[in-house]
Amino acid sequence: DDTEIVARTLVYLSQSQSVLGRFVEAEASARKAIGIFDEALGDQKMIRRQGVAHMVLGEALAGQGKLEE
């Protein structure tokens, strides 16, 4: 499904942006990926890739010093 490919690509982009220290952009990419996964899955259980997207979001937030969010 193309939707999942787009979401996974955004997760990879977010990881790359975090490595480069571009944490604000990484946060935006991760949030977009999570939104796509949420929309595609509806009420279904979280899949592994969606969990990875949440971890990547955590890395981006930590890079910004937003440890409380």
N, C-alpha and C positions, 0 to 999 in steps of 0.2 A: 504494500500500500504506500502510495506517495506521501501520505500524511505522516506516517512513521519515519520515512526517510528524511523528510524536512525537519522533524523534531530531533532526530538523532544528529543531523548535521548541525543544528543549533547547539546541541550539547557539546559536540566536538569543538565548535567555534568558541563557545564559552570557556572551555578548558584552555584553549589556545590563548584567548584573551587574558585569562588569569595568569598564565605563565609569563606573558609579556607585561604584566603589571597593570593591565587595563581593566581594573575591577568593576568600574561602573558599566562599561560595555558588556563585560562578562555577566554581570547581574541581569542586564536587560535580555541578553541572549538566553540565559537559563530560564528566566521567567517566561519568555515566549515559548520555549520548548515545553515547559510544564503546562502552560495554557493549552498548547496543542494536544498534549497527552491527555489532559483533563477532558477536553472537548471530545476527543476521539474515543475515550474509554467510557465516558458517561458514569454510570454507577458501578462499573466493574471494578474488580480489585486492582490495586496498583501493580503494574508490571515492573520488572527489574529495571528497564531503561528509564522509567519514570522515577524510580528511586535514585538512579544515578544522576538524573537531572537535579533532584533535590540536593544531593551531595555537592554537585558542582555549584549550585546556588549558594550553599553554605560556604564554600571556598571563596567565592566572590565577595560575599558579605564579610567574611573574616578579613579578607584583604583590605576592606574599607574600614575595618575596625568596628563593624556593626555586629558585635557578638551577642547582643541582646535580642536581635530580631529573629 
